[in-house]
Amino acid sequence: MTGGLQMGFNAWRRRSLGACTSLLALGLLGAAPAWAAPAKQVEIVKRLKPGKAPAVKDQTAYLLVYFKDETHSLHFAVSSDGYSFTDVNDGAPVLEGRDVAEQKGLRDPHIARGPDGAFYLAMTDLHIFAQEKGLRSDKWERPEKGYGWGNNRGLILMKSYDLVHWTHAIARIDKLFPQMGDIGCAWAPETIYDPERKAMMVYFTTRVGAGRNYLVYAYADDAFTTLTAEPRPLLAHPDPNQSLIDGDITKVGDTYHLFAVGYDKPAGIRHATSKSLTGGYVYEPGKIDPEAVAAEAPTLWRRTGTDTYVLMYDVFGAKPNNMGFSETTDFVHYRNLGRFNDPGSPMKATNFQSPKHGAVIPVTPAEVARLKAWFSGTPLSVREGGARAGGVGG
């Protein structure tokens, strides 16, 4: 959890040059084309046509969701090998935070696929530069003294079957559960399917007022538009004076692995395990990430067809910020892969810079092709593909 809307340079250049060419042809070129056509966006819809999950063995490509401090918006990048990632919109947002968030900005996107084949996207409704952007008169929604840095109360919940058409809802924790009216934050929501409850579990970072941060969980309705019961405690730092934020849970075999940011000395990524999804986690005090500067937002993903898991984290202490990566097969030993585009690192970001707090999931090459088709300007074929795989309802 650590702003103007600045489009990726290449996307801006392409749109601006196109607008200049048209105006020159008309003999109307004067001032810079500040009103050039906006970049392509995903679509918000009211209903979805259900699909089904592809076989795990067919999910050989990868999707990275992330945001940028400069845009406070959602970005997508794809990879065919899990090493080299290319932004599908040439660095421009695929969804503007100003259009979907109460605070006119979003942060911390996380995506998961449910057993129904749907994609579940959860994000923090928060703009940390809202005052300087003229979006509100005060730095935060409520006084920092009473509610802490970056105080917010809303989660953004979105669902899709084709990655292009999405439903959208905002879950205001304080309004859903008035007994939590003194909530200090609702940060970094993530989802995971709970087979016992047969529902998507939503877990996130919160605090009471300006107190210490800890993790809570609740369950979403089938439409992924709200939380059905008051959030319950999931994990707190074992030291009552320390905070724990940015939880990420993955089930491997019969064990749930939870990575989070612990404010031990030094602060950094920590690991905890449990046989139960909703509790009993044993916190390991050792620092996992190899970074000498601050890192947060751990997220774990598996290289399809292998026993290798990749731990990604937002190295916000680096200037400029970047994503860092480590690999493990046993959750004891970790191999440092470096950061995006570092000399010697196999991890590459081909057309974007400074991604923040995101997540990676495996997808099929067909799902990647559908995304690329949509953002390259061929909506008809995407709609047809989306209908077959579960796109917009009739």
N, C-alpha and C positions, 0 to 999 in steps of 0.2 A: 504494500500500500504506500508506496512512497512515490503551457498551456497554450488567442487566435488558433484558428483551425488552419493548419499548414498542410497542404497536400504534398504528397511525394513529388519531388522535383520533376522526374520524368513524366509523370501523369499530367502535372500542371503544364509542362512544356508542350506536350502533345496537344492538349486541349487548346492552349493559348495560340499555338501556331495554326491550328485548324481554324480558329476564329479569325485570326489575322488574315489568313488566306482568303476567307469568304468576304471580309470587309474590304480588302484590297481590290477584289474582283468587282465589288460594287462601288468602289471609289469613295468609301465612307470611313476609312481608317483615320481615327483621330487619337483619342485617349486610349490607354491600354485596355484591352478587352476584359474588364473586371467581371463582366457578366457572362463569361464563357460557360458553356453547358457543364453542369456538374458531373462528377464521375458516376459511373454505374453503381447502383446500390442493390442489396438484397431487398425482397419485398415483404412487407407486413400484410398478412391476410387474416381473415376472421376464422377460417376453418381449413382443415387439412384433410387430404385423402390418405388413409393409412397405407403403409408399406410393410415390408418385412426386412429383418436383418440379413445381410449377406453372410455367407460362411466365413468363419475367421480366416481360413486359408486363402480366401480371395481378397482379404484386406491387406494388400501389399504396398499401398501408398500411404501417405500421411498428410494430415491437416494440422497446421499450427494456427491457433487463434491467439491474438495478442492485441494490445492497445498501445498508444503512444501518449506521452505527456502533452505533446504539441497538439494533438487532436482530441484527446478524451473521447475517442471513437473506436469502433471495432475494426480489426484488420484480419484478413485471411492470407496464409501462405501455404503452399503445397509442396510435396516432395515425393519423388518416385523411389527413393532409396533410404530416407530417414537421415540423410546427411546434408544434402543441398536443398535449401528451401527457396521458393520463388513466390513473391506476393502476387495474388491473382488479379489485383487491381492496380498493379504497378506502384504500390506504396500508398495509394489513396485509401481512405476508409471504405469498407463495404457497408457500413451502417454508421450514420452520424449520431454521436451521443446526444446532440441537441434535440434530435427528433424522438428519442425513446426514453429519456431520463428526466425525472422531475428536476434534478439539479443541472440539466442540460449538458451532462457529461457522464461518461461511464468509464469504469476501470475494472481490472482483474477478471477478464473473461475466462470462463472454463466451459469446456464442452465434453459431453459424454454421450455414448450411444446406449439406449435402453434395450431390453430384450424384445420390445415391440418394433425394433428397427428405427425408432425415432431418435433424432439428435436433440439433446437437452443442453441449452446454453444459459448459463447463469452469470450475472455480472453485478458489480457494485454500482449503485446509483449515487455518484459522488463526483463533483468537479472541484478540485483543490485550488484552481485559479479563477473561480467564478467571480470574485470581487474585482480583480484586475481586468477581467473580460467584460465587466459591466452587467453581469448576470444577477448579481445581488449586491446589496449595499454593505453587507458585513462579510468578514472573511469566511465565516462558517454559518450554517443554518442556525446554530445556537451558540451561546458564549463558550469559548474554549475553556475558560476557567471551570465551568461546571460540567462540560461534556467532552473535553479533550480535543486533540488534533484531529482534523478530518472527520468531524462528527456527521453522521448521516443516519437514516432510518429505513432506507429502501433497498430492496433487491430487484433486479430486472430478470424476469423469467421468460424464456423464449423456447419454442419447440418447432421442429421441422422434420420432414422425411427426405428432403432432397437438397438441403443446405442453401436453397435459394428462397423458398417461401417459408415464412416464419409467423407463428402467432406471437403475441406480445402481451405481457402483463407486468405490473409493478406491484410487488408485495411490500406494503409498508408495515413493518413489524409492530410499531406502536399503535397503529389503527386496527390491525388484526387482533392484537393482544394488548388491550389497554393497561393490563397489569405490568407490561414492559414499557410503559411510557417514559421511563427514565433511561432507556437504552442509550448508550453513548455512541455506538457504531454498529453497522451491519456490513462487514467487509468480506471480500474474497469468498463468495459463495461457490460451493462445488456440489456436484451430485454424484450419487452412486446408487445402483439398484440394490434394494434389500430383499433377498429372496424369501425371507420369513414373513415380511409384511406385504410382499408383492407390490412394492411401491418404490418410487424414486425418493431417496433420502437427500435432503438438502442440508448441508452443514456449512457453518460460516463463523467468522470471528466477531465477538461482541464484547461489551463491557457494561457495567452499571455506572452511569455518569462518566466521570473521568477516572474511574478505577482501572485495575489491571485487566488486560485482554485475555480471553479464553475462548475455547471452541464450544459451540452448541450444535444441535441437530434437530430437524423436524422432518415431516413428510409432506410431499406435494400431492395435489389432486392429479387425477389421470390426465387432465388437459394441461397441466403445468401452468396454472394461472394463480395459484395461491398455496399457502401452507395450511394444513388441516388441523394442526394442534400446536400449542405453545412449544417453542423450542426448549429442549432439555440439555443439561450439561453433557458434553462429550469428553473433553479433556482440558485440564488446566495445568499450568506449570507446577511441578512439585514444590517449588519454593513459593510460598504465598505472597512474596514481594515481587515476583517476576511475572512477565507477560508471555503468552504463547499466541502466535497468530499464523494465518495462512496455512491451514491444514489441508493435506492431500492424502486420500486413502485409496489403496489398490489391494485387491485380494490376490494373493499368489498361493496356490495350493489351498491349504486350510487356514492360512494366516493372513490377517489384515495388517498391511504395512502403512503406517501413518507418518508422513513427513511434515514438519512444521518448522517455524522459526522460533527458537527459544532464546530468550534474552539472558542467557548465561554469560559467563566471561570466558572466552569471547562469545558474542552473540553470533548466531548462524543457524544453519539447517540442522535439525535434530530428527531422530528416528524413534518411533515407538511401535510396538507390535501387540496384537491381541488375537484371540480366537473368536472374539465377538465383534461385530461391526460397531455396536453402539456403546461399548465401554470395556473396562478391564485392560486398557493399554498400559504397557510397561515402558516408561520413558527412559531412553538411553542418553546420558549426559554428554557423550562425546560429539564433537562437531563433525558433520559429514562433509560439507563442501570444502574445497581446497582454497577458497578465496582469502586473500589478505585484506580485502575491503568488504564492505557490507553486502550481503546477498539475502534475498527473500523469495517468496512465492515458489516454493518447490513444487514440481509436478513430475509424475513418474509415468513412463510409457514403455511398452515392450516392442522390441524389434520382431516383427512377425516371423514366425517359423523358427525362432531361437529361444534360448533361455536367458537372453541378455536384456536387461532393463536399463533405460536411460533416465537419469535424474536431471531435469532441467531446472534452472533457477535464474531469477532476475538479479544480476549483479549491478544493483543501483548505485553502489559506491564507486563504480568505474566511471570515468569521464571520457567520452560519453558512456551512458549506461549500455549494457549488453546482456545477452543471455549466456550463461555458462552451462556446461554439460559434464556429467560423470556417468560412467557405466558400471554396472554390477551384475553378477550372476548369483551372489550368495547373501547380499545385503550386509556383508561384513567388510569386504574389500571393494574399493571404488577406484576406478581408473579415470583420471582427469583427462577429458577430451578438449579442454580449453574453451574459449568463447567463439561466437560467430566471427569468422574471417580473421582470427588470430593466426599469425605465422605458425605453420605446423599443425594447426587444428583441422580435422576432417569436416568440421561443421561450418557450413557456408550459408550466408544470406545473400542471394544474388542481386536483388534489386530493392532492398529496404535496409534501414538502419535504425538502431536504438529501439528495438521492440521491448515492451515491458509486460510483466506479469501475465503469462498466457498458459496454454495447455496444448498438448499434442495428442491426437488419437489416430489409430489406423483407419483408413478408408479404402475403398476399391478404386482402381484406375478409372472405372466408369464414373464414379462420383467425382473424381478430380476432373475428368473430361467435361462433365456437366457444368461444374463451376467455371472452368475456363471458357466454355462456350457462352455462358451467360455474360461474363465480364468482357468477352471479346465482341459482344454485340450481336449475338445470334439467338435472340430470345425464343423464337419459335421452336427450334430443336430442343432447347432446354425445357420448355414447357411440355413438349411431347415426352422427353426422357423423364421429367419430373412426374408426369402423370403415371407412367409405367412403374416408377419406383416409389410413388407416393408423394404427389405434389399438392396442388390446390384442389380443394374439394369442389364438387360440381355445383 
